Amino acid sequence: MTEEVALIVGGGPGISASCARLFASEGMKVAVAARNIDKDVLKSLAKDYGITRIACDASDPESVAALYDNVTDLLGAPTLVVHNIDGRPKDVFRKSITEVEPGPFLETLKNSTYSAFLIGQRAAREMLAQDGRDGHKGTILFTNASAAMKGYPLSGAFAAASQGKSGLAQSMARELMPQGIHVAHVPIDAAIGWEQPDGSRAHWLGGETKNDNMADPDQIAEVYLQLHRQHKSTWAYEIVLRPWQETW
């Protein structure tokens, strides 16, 4: 059986790193794309799990085209693509609609919705050209946030980007699933507590995880893998993940 190839777009220490570790442990060849591929977490993934690091600005069409060419040349055509980019620059974080500047607002849209379009479009083109197995040509997963479902105060740019990404994912799912490509949208209604050097789990803003009150990225990765392996008779489009104590 040919080894599967997974492409993870976004190179942070949370969901992306957890997905990379899990997919590699399951025998996949894994590439992680990020603007900065010299982050410590990516260096560790390359050393410990054989992850291929590829520099890419996912909001730039030429960079995305080069990414897919590189992944295909080095590893083969991806059958699992995860778009895991938040997209918020600090200049829009918790800013009133009367305060946020147009430039950072547009950057948020480009980093999130537009990059999801670029990655999703190229993934779809590549997967449609494949024969697939039992009618399944590949899986495209979009990480999102609760802002995909509700616009919070002081979060206009992020809400616009998240809801745009949600609409894109739904449209792609309706178009591509009948053609053999599983598209799934995963809003995560939680802070994500990733493992720290001391073994604890914490979020940069929310502090240390207590009694599993934050989403565990290792568990999120398990859901992503399960989505990829779902039988085509029961493909899920949207799964909302939140900790058991989350108020919603």
C-alpha positions in Angstrom: 0.0 0.0 0.0 1.3 3.5 -0.9 2.1 5.7 2.0 -0.3 8.5 2.6 0.9 12.0 2.4 -0.5 14.7 4.8 0.0 18.4 4.5 -0.5 20.6 7.5 -0.6 24.4 6.8 0.3 26.3 9.9 3.3 25.6 12.1 2.3 26.3 15.7 2.9 24.2 18.8 -0.8 23.3 19.3 -3.0 21.6 16.7 -0.5 21.6 13.9 2.2 20.0 16.0 -0.2 17.4 17.5 -1.5 16.5 14.0 2.1 16.2 12.7 3.1 13.8 15.5 -0.1 11.7 15.2 -0.1 11.4 11.4 3.6 10.5 11.3 3.0 7.9 14.1 0.3 6.4 11.9 2.7 5.9 9.1 2.0 8.9 7.0 4.6 11.1 5.3 4.0 14.6 6.7 4.8 18.1 5.5 4.2 21.2 7.6 4.1 24.5 5.9 4.7 27.8 7.7 6.2 31.2 7.1 8.9 30.5 9.7 10.1 27.0 9.5 12.9 27.6 12.0 10.6 27.5 15.0 11.8 25.2 17.7 8.7 23.1 17.5 9.2 22.5 13.8 12.8 21.6 14.3 11.9 19.1 16.9 9.2 17.6 14.7 11.7 17.2 11.9 14.2 15.6 14.2 11.9 13.3 16.1 9.3 12.4 13.6 10.9 13.0 10.2 8.5 15.9 9.3 9.3 17.8 6.2 9.3 21.6 6.7 8.4 23.8 3.8 8.4 27.6 3.9 5.1 29.1 2.6 3.1 32.2 2.9 -0.4 30.7 2.5 -1.9 34.1 1.6 0.2 34.3 -1.5 -0.9 32.3 -4.6 2.6 31.8 -6.0 3.9 30.6 -2.6 1.0 28.1 -2.3 1.7 26.8 -5.9 5.3 26.3 -5.0 4.3 24.6 -1.7 2.2 21.9 -3.6 4.9 21.4 -6.2 7.5 20.9 -3.4 5.3 18.5 -1.4 4.5 16.4 -4.5 8.1 16.3 -5.6 9.4 15.4 -2.1 6.7 13.1 -0.7 3.9 12.6 -3.2 0.4 14.0 -3.7 -1.3 14.9 -0.4 -4.5 12.9 0.4 -5.0 14.8 3.7 -4.7 18.6 3.9 -5.3 20.5 7.1 -5.7 24.3 7.0 -4.9 25.4 10.5 -4.3 29.2 10.4 -5.9 31.6 12.9 -5.0 34.7 10.9 -5.2 37.4 13.5 -2.4 39.9 13.7 -2.0 41.5 17.1 -3.2 44.8 15.7 -6.8 43.5 15.6 -6.9 41.6 18.8 -9.6 42.9 21.1 -10.0 46.1 19.1 -13.3 48.0 18.9 -14.8 48.4 15.4 -14.1 52.1 15.8 -10.4 51.5 16.6 -9.2 48.7 14.3 -7.3 49.9 11.3 -8.2 48.9 7.7 -4.8 47.3 7.0 -4.8 44.8 9.8 -8.5 44.0 9.1 -7.6 43.1 5.5 -4.5 41.1 6.7 -6.8 39.1 8.9 -9.0 38.2 5.9 -6.0 37.3 3.8 -4.4 35.2 6.4 -7.6 33.2 7.2 -10.3 33.2 4.6 -8.2 33.9 1.5 -5.4 31.5 2.5 -8.1 28.8 3.1 -9.3 29.5 -0.4 -5.9 29.2 -1.9 -5.0 26.0 0.0 -8.4 24.5 -0.5 -8.5 25.3 -4.2 -5.1 23.7 -5.0 -5.9 20.7 -2.8 -9.1 20.1 -4.6 -7.4 20.3 -8.0 -4.8 17.9 -7.0 -7.2 15.4 -5.4 -9.7 15.5 -8.3 -6.8 14.3 -10.5 -6.2 11.2 -8.4 -8.0 7.9 -8.7 -8.5 7.6 -4.9 -9.5 4.5 -3.0 -13.0 3.2 -2.9 -14.2 6.6 -4.3 -12.3 8.6 -1.6 -9.8 10.9 -3.3 -8.8 12.9 -0.2 -9.7 15.0 2.8 -9.6 18.7 3.3 -10.0 19.9 6.9 -10.5 23.5 8.0 -9.8 24.5 11.6 -12.0 27.4 12.7 -13.2 29.1 15.9 -16.5 29.8 17.6 -16.4 33.2 15.8 -17.5 31.1 12.8 -20.9 30.9 14.4 -21.2 34.1 16.4 -19.5 37.5 16.2 -18.2 38.6 19.6 -17.7 42.3 20.6 -14.2 43.7 19.9 -13.7 40.9 17.3 -15.1 42.2 14.0 -12.1 41.3 11.9 -11.8 37.8 13.3 -15.6 37.2 13.0 -15.6 38.3 9.4 -12.7 36.1 8.6 -14.0 33.1 10.5 -17.5 33.3 9.0 -16.0 33.7 5.5 -13.9 30.6 6.1 -17.0 28.7 7.3 -19.0 29.7 4.2 -16.1 28.7 1.9 -15.8 25.3 3.7 -19.6 24.6 3.3 -19.6 25.5 -0.3 -16.6 23.3 -1.0 -18.2 20.4 0.9 -21.4 20.6 -1.1 -19.4 20.7 -4.4 -16.6 18.3 -3.7 -18.0 15.6 -1.5 -20.1 14.1 -4.4 -16.8 14.0 -6.3 -15.0 12.0 -3.7 -13.3 14.7 -1.6 -14.3 14.8 2.1 -14.4 18.4 3.3 -14.9 19.1 7.0 -15.1 22.2 9.0 -14.1 22.1 12.7 -14.9 25.2 14.8 -13.1 24.9 18.2 -15.0 26.8 21.0 -12.1 26.9 23.5 -8.7 28.1 24.4 -6.2 25.4 23.3 -3.8 24.3 26.0 -0.7 22.8 24.4 2.1 21.0 26.3 4.8 23.2 27.9 8.4 22.2 28.5 7.5 21.3 32.1 4.8 18.9 31.0 1.9 21.1 31.9 -0.6 22.3 29.4 -1.3 26.0 29.0 -2.5 28.8 26.7 -0.5 32.0 26.1 -3.5 34.1 27.3 -5.6 31.7 29.4 -2.9 30.4 31.6 -2.5 26.8 32.7 -5.1 24.1 32.0 -7.0 23.0 35.0 -9.2 19.9 35.1 -9.3 19.8 31.2 -10.9 23.2 30.9 -9.0 23.8 27.7 -9.0 21.9 24.5 -6.2 19.3 24.3 -4.6 19.5 20.8 -3.6 15.8 20.9 -7.3 15.0 21.2 -8.2 17.4 18.4 -5.7 15.6 16.2 -7.4 12.3 17.0 -10.7 13.8 15.7 -9.0 15.0 12.5 -7.6 11.6 11.9 -11.0 10.0 12.5 -12.6 12.4 10.0 -10.1 11.4 7.4 -10.8 7.8 8.0 -14.6 8.0 8.0 -16.5 5.7 5.7 -18.0 7.6 2.8 -21.5 6.5 3.8 -21.1 8.7 7.0 -18.9 11.6 6.2 -19.3 14.4 8.7 -19.2 18.0 7.4 -19.0 19.9 10.7 -17.9 19.0 14.2 -17.8 21.6 16.9 -15.3 20.9 19.7 -15.4 22.4 23.1 -14.3 21.3 26.6 -16.9 19.9 29.0 -16.9 23.0 31.1 -17.1 25.5 28.3 -20.0 28.0 28.5 -21.9 28.2 25.2 
